[in-house]
Amino acid sequence: MIIRILSEGQFDVPDDAVDGLNELDGKLEAAIEANDEGSFGSALGALLDRVRELGTPVAIDALQPSQLLLPHDSASLAEVRDLLSGDGLIPG
């Protein structure tokens, strides 16, 4: 699965990693619903770090569509709230 982190690039993440990413996404959603800025920042950082850890960077000149878009490190709670679908950032 190709995941793009906005303003950073694309990562090719193994499909079997989606369940673990969904768990982190759930924590991020909970922080957003609670309007908890502190938990939001750590949850977003954990999700992005896991994508970077599990994924292989896609060459910048490769033309591959992204299946998922994730916000950048410094995105605000309000910005990420606007990106959420009913399934979170990472659909189950």
MDTraj code that builds the backbone (N, CA, C; nanometers):
import mdtraj as md
import numpy as np

residues = "MET ILE ILE ARG ILE LEU SER GLU GLY GLN PHE ASP VAL PRO ASP ASP ALA VAL ASP GLY LEU ASN GLU LEU ASP GLY LYS LEU GLU ALA ALA ILE GLU ALA ASN ASP GLU GLY SER PHE GLY SER ALA LEU GLY ALA LEU LEU ASP ARG VAL ARG GLU LEU GLY THR PRO VAL ALA ILE ASP ALA LEU GLN PRO SER GLN LEU LEU LEU PRO HIS ASP SER ALA SER LEU ALA GLU VAL ARG ASP LEU LEU SER GLY ASP GLY LEU ILE PRO GLY".split()
xyz = np.array([
    [0.0846, -0.1166, 0.0000],
    [0.0000, 0.0000, 0.0000],
    [0.0900, 0.1241, 0.0000],
    [0.0590, 0.2167, -0.0882],
    [0.1352, 0.3414, -0.0956],
    [0.0662, 0.4466, -0.0086],
    [0.1411, 0.4980, 0.0889],
    [0.0900, 0.6012, 0.1795],
    [0.1746, 0.7262, 0.1618],
    [0.1072, 0.8385, 0.1408],
    [0.1765, 0.9672, 0.1285],
    [0.1624, 1.0446, 0.2588],
    [0.2751, 1.0900, 0.3099],
    [0.2747, 1.1852, 0.4204],
    [0.2926, 1.3220, 0.3559],
    [0.1920, 1.4064, 0.3718],
    [0.1942, 1.5362, 0.3051],
    [0.3208, 1.6139, 0.3384],
    [0.3770, 1.6762, 0.2396],
    [0.4996, 1.7562, 0.2428],
    [0.6244, 1.6731, 0.2745],
    [0.6122, 1.5395, 0.2681],
    [0.7282, 1.4546, 0.2958],
    [0.7560, 1.3555, 0.1835],
    [0.6549, 1.2834, 0.1391],
    [0.6747, 1.1861, 0.0337],
    [0.5910, 1.0614, 0.0543],
    [0.6153, 0.9635, -0.0337],
    [0.5396, 0.8391, -0.0317],
    [0.6210, 0.7265, 0.0304],
    [0.5480, 0.6320, 0.0920],
    [0.6088, 0.5137, 0.1513],
    [0.5292, 0.3920, 0.1073],
    [0.6000, 0.2872, 0.0675],
    [0.5370, 0.1605, 0.0321],
    [0.5323, 0.0765, 0.1594],
    [0.4133, 0.0609, 0.2154],
    [0.3933, -0.0076, 0.3433],
    [0.3293, -0.1430, 0.3161],
    [0.3806, -0.2498, 0.3779],
    [0.3220, -0.3825, 0.3567],
    [0.1734, -0.3838, 0.3972],
    [0.0930, -0.4536, 0.3196],
    [-0.0506, -0.4608, 0.3468],
    [-0.0802, -0.5185, 0.4844],
    [0.0044, -0.6084, 0.5329],
    [-0.0219, -0.6704, 0.6628],
    [0.0055, -0.5756, 0.7803],
    [0.0514, -0.4555, 0.7531],
    [0.0764, -0.3567, 0.8584],
    [-0.0461, -0.2707, 0.8870],
    [-0.1507, -0.2851, 0.8058],
    [-0.2671, -0.1965, 0.8172],
    [-0.3358, -0.2098, 0.9529],
    [-0.3465, -0.3299, 1.0075],
    [-0.4132, -0.3460, 1.1376],
    [-0.3421, -0.2656, 1.2465],
    [-0.2103, -0.2732, 1.2494],
    [-0.1345, -0.1958, 1.3473],
    [-0.1493, -0.0465, 1.3261],
    [-0.1534, -0.0043, 1.2009],
    [-0.1726, 0.1378, 1.1717],
    [-0.3131, 0.1822, 1.2120],
    [-0.4116, 0.0931, 1.1949],
    [-0.5484, 0.1268, 1.2358],
    [-0.5581, 0.1484, 1.3859],
    [-0.4817, 0.0725, 1.4622],
    [-0.4807, 0.0903, 1.6074],
    [-0.4290, 0.2299, 1.6439],
    [-0.3202, 0.2704, 1.5790],
    [-0.2652, 0.4048, 1.6028],
    [-0.3614, 0.5125, 1.5538],
    [-0.4288, 0.4858, 1.4430],
    [-0.5276, 0.5789, 1.3893],
    [-0.6435, 0.5955, 1.4879],
    [-0.6835, 0.4868, 1.5537],
    [-0.7896, 0.4939, 1.6535],
    [-0.7522, 0.5841, 1.7696],
    [-0.6263, 0.5781, 1.8114],
    [-0.5795, 0.6655, 1.9196],
    [-0.5812, 0.8115, 1.8751],
    [-0.5448, 0.8337, 1.7507],
    [-0.5474, 0.9691, 1.6965],
    [-0.6904, 1.0216, 1.6904],
    [-0.7826, 0.9380, 1.6430],
    [-0.9238, 0.9780, 1.6377],
    [-0.9781, 1.0104, 1.7761],
    [-0.9432, 0.9283, 1.8754],
    [-0.9901, 0.9521, 2.0127],
    [-0.9395, 1.0861, 2.0648],
    [-0.8149, 1.1188, 2.0346],
    [-0.7588, 1.2468, 2.0779],
    [-0.8308, 1.3632, 2.0107],
    [-0.8656, 1.3461, 1.8845],
    [-0.9363, 1.4518, 1.8116],
    [-1.0766, 1.4694, 1.8684],
    [-1.1459, 1.3575, 1.8920],
    [-1.2815, 1.3654, 1.9467],
    [-1.2826, 1.4304, 2.0846],
    [-1.1763, 1.4051, 2.1634],
    [-1.1668, 1.4641, 2.2972],
    [-1.1104, 1.6061, 2.2937],
    [-1.0699, 1.6503, 2.1748],
    [-1.0074, 1.7813, 2.1577],
    [-0.8843, 1.7955, 2.2475],
    [-0.8085, 1.6867, 2.2583],
    [-0.6923, 1.6780, 2.3465],
    [-0.5645, 1.7018, 2.2659],
    [-0.5170, 1.8259, 2.2675],
    [-0.3996, 1.8634, 2.1880],
    [-0.2757, 1.7808, 2.2227],
    [-0.2523, 1.7559, 2.3518],
    [-0.1343, 1.6805, 2.3930],
    [-0.1351, 1.5388, 2.3398],
    [-0.2466, 1.4688, 2.3572],
    [-0.2578, 1.3319, 2.3062],
    [-0.2565, 1.3308, 2.1543],
    [-0.3159, 1.4337, 2.0942],
    [-0.3188, 1.4433, 1.9482],
    [-0.1773, 1.4455, 1.8908],
    [-0.0919, 1.5302, 1.9443],
    [0.0446, 1.5424, 1.8929],
    [0.1221, 1.4128, 1.9040],
    [0.1109, 1.3445, 2.0170],
    [0.1846, 1.2193, 2.0336],
    [0.1248, 1.1091, 1.9474],
    [-0.0085, 1.1068, 1.9307],
    [-0.0732, 1.0047, 1.8468],
    [-0.0383, 1.0243, 1.6997],
    [-0.0391, 1.1479, 1.6542],
    [-0.0022, 1.1750, 1.5150],
    [0.1436, 1.1376, 1.4912],
    [0.2307, 1.1765, 1.5829],
    [0.3722, 1.1424, 1.5701],
    [0.3946, 0.9919, 1.5662],
    [0.3232, 0.9172, 1.6513],
    [0.3376, 0.7714, 1.6551],
    [0.2925, 0.7083, 1.5237],
    [0.1817, 0.7574, 1.4670],
    [0.1313, 0.7044, 1.3402],
    [0.2305, 0.7306, 1.2272],
    [0.2781, 0.8532, 1.2172],
    [0.3725, 0.8871, 1.1105],
    [0.5044, 0.8124, 1.1275],
    [0.5520, 0.8012, 1.2509],
    [0.6770, 0.7275, 1.2752],
    [0.6636, 0.5818, 1.2338],
    [0.5465, 0.5227, 1.2609],
    [0.5257, 0.3811, 1.2258],
    [0.5238, 0.3626, 1.0742],
    [0.4623, 0.4552, 1.0027],
    [0.4623, 0.4482, 0.8558],
    [0.6058, 0.4567, 0.8049],
    [0.6831, 0.5478, 0.8599],
    [0.8230, 0.5622, 0.8173],
    [0.9044, 0.4371, 0.8507],
    [0.8771, 0.3781, 0.9664],
    [0.9505, 0.2594, 1.0111],
    [0.9186, 0.1372, 0.9250],
    [0.7905, 0.1162, 0.8956],
    [0.7476, -0.0025, 0.8215],
    [0.7609, 0.0133, 0.6704],
    [0.7531, 0.1378, 0.6247],
    [0.7502, 0.1627, 0.4811],
    [0.8870, 0.1840, 0.4205],
    [0.8904, 0.1597, 0.2930],
    [1.0090, 0.1875, 0.2130],
    [0.9808, 0.3143, 0.1331],
    [1.0671, 0.4154, 0.1434],
    [1.0420, 0.5377, 0.0662],
    [1.0318, 0.5080, -0.0841],
    [0.9344, 0.5697, -0.1473],
    [0.9152, 0.5566, -0.2916],
    [0.9992, 0.6651, -0.3575],
    [1.0697, 0.6293, -0.4624],
    [1.1544, 0.7263, -0.5336],
    [1.0720, 0.8478, -0.5731],
    [1.1310, 0.9628, -0.5573],
    [1.0603, 1.0883, -0.5831],
    [1.0150, 1.1000, -0.7290],
    [1.0870, 1.0344, -0.8198],
    [1.0503, 1.0424, -0.9615],
    [0.9574, 0.9292, -1.0051],
    [0.9177, 0.8417, -0.9131],
    [0.8234, 0.7337, -0.9448],
    [0.6814, 0.7900, -0.9473],
    [0.6054, 0.7495, -1.0459],
    [0.4675, 0.7963, -1.0569],
    [0.3743, 0.6857, -1.0085],
    [0.3440, 0.6897, -0.8800],
    [0.2539, 0.5910, -0.8213],
    [0.1460, 0.6639, -0.7437],
    [0.0206, 0.6249, -0.7645],
    [-0.0857, 0.6893, -0.6867],
    [-0.0801, 0.6452, -0.5404],
    [-0.1169, 0.7343, -0.4523],
    [-0.1208, 0.7039, -0.3096],
    [-0.2596, 0.6520, -0.2739],
    [-0.2633, 0.5413, -0.1996],
    [-0.3916, 0.4902, -0.1525],
    [-0.4404, 0.5682, -0.0308],
    [-0.3463, 0.6219, 0.0474],
    [-0.3808, 0.6979, 0.1670],
    [-0.2977, 0.8247, 0.1748],
    [-0.3587, 0.9292, 0.2273],
    [-0.2886, 1.0546, 0.2529],
    [-0.2910, 1.0809, 0.4027],
    [-0.1750, 1.1074, 0.4585],
    [-0.1650, 1.1408, 0.6000],
    [-0.1125, 1.2833, 0.6136],
    [-0.1521, 1.3520, 0.7193],
    [-0.1064, 1.4899, 0.7389],
    [0.0419, 1.4961, 0.7728],
    [0.0987, 1.6131, 0.7603],
    [0.2390, 1.6350, 0.7954],
    [0.2541, 1.6433, 0.9466],
    [0.3782, 1.6353, 0.9930],
    [0.4105, 1.6362, 1.1361],
    [0.3519, 1.7536, 1.2128],
    [0.3506, 1.8688, 1.1504],
    [0.3096, 1.9892, 1.2220],
    [0.1633, 2.0282, 1.1977],
    [0.0837, 1.9349, 1.1447],
    [-0.0578, 1.9641, 1.1207],
    [-0.1284, 1.9891, 1.2542],
    [-0.2229, 2.0800, 1.2505],
    [-0.2993, 2.1102, 1.3723],
    [-0.4137, 2.0107, 1.3884],
    [-0.4676, 2.0061, 1.5081],
    [-0.5817, 1.9201, 1.5350],
    [-0.6966, 1.9551, 1.4407],
    [-0.7222, 2.0817, 1.4190],
    [-0.8309, 2.1249, 1.3302],
    [-0.8064, 2.0791, 1.1862],
    [-0.6829, 2.0891, 1.1390],
    [-0.6515, 2.0457, 1.0024],
    [-0.6759, 1.8956, 0.9853],
    [-0.6347, 1.8181, 1.0832],
    [-0.6518, 1.6732, 1.0739],
    [-0.7994, 1.6368, 1.0875],
    [-0.8713, 1.7061, 1.1714],
    [-1.0161, 1.6811, 1.1845],
    [-1.0829, 1.6959, 1.0482],
    [-1.0408, 1.7947, 0.9691],
    [-1.0979, 1.8167, 0.8362],
    [-1.0651, 1.7040, 0.7389],
    [-0.9536, 1.6321, 0.7615],
    [-0.9135, 1.5220, 0.6741],
    [-0.9866, 1.3917, 0.7050],
    [-1.0400, 1.3802, 0.8259],
    [-1.1005, 1.2541, 0.8689],
    [-1.2235, 1.2191, 0.7894],
    [-1.2336, 1.0899, 0.7570],
    [-1.3575, 1.0356, 0.7016],
    [-1.4246, 0.9617, 0.8162],
    [-1.5346, 0.8965, 0.7906],
    [-1.6018, 0.8188, 0.8934],
    [-1.5172, 0.7034, 0.9451],
    [-1.4166, 0.6620, 0.8664],
    [-1.3302, 0.5493, 0.9034],
    [-1.1951, 0.5938, 0.9580],
    [-1.1786, 0.7216, 0.9879],
    [-1.0485, 0.7706, 1.0318],
    [-0.9613, 0.8016, 0.9115],
    [-0.8340, 0.8196, 0.9372],
    [-0.7408, 0.8478, 0.8281],
    [-0.7096, 0.7212, 0.7502],
    [-0.7138, 0.6072, 0.8201],
    [-0.6817, 0.4780, 0.7578],
    [-0.8062, 0.3915, 0.7638],
    [-0.8755, 0.3751, 0.6523],
    [-0.9952, 0.2920, 0.6527],
    [-0.9645, 0.1480, 0.6900],
    [-1.0530, 0.0874, 0.7663],
    [-1.0344, -0.0497, 0.8116],
    [-1.0694, -0.1450, 0.7057],
])
top = md.Topology()
chain = top.add_chain()
for i, resn in enumerate(residues, 1):
    res = top.add_residue(resn, chain, resSeq=i)
    for name in ("N", "CA", "C"):
        top.add_atom(name, md.element.get_by_symbol(name[0]), res)
traj = md.Trajectory(xyz[None], top)
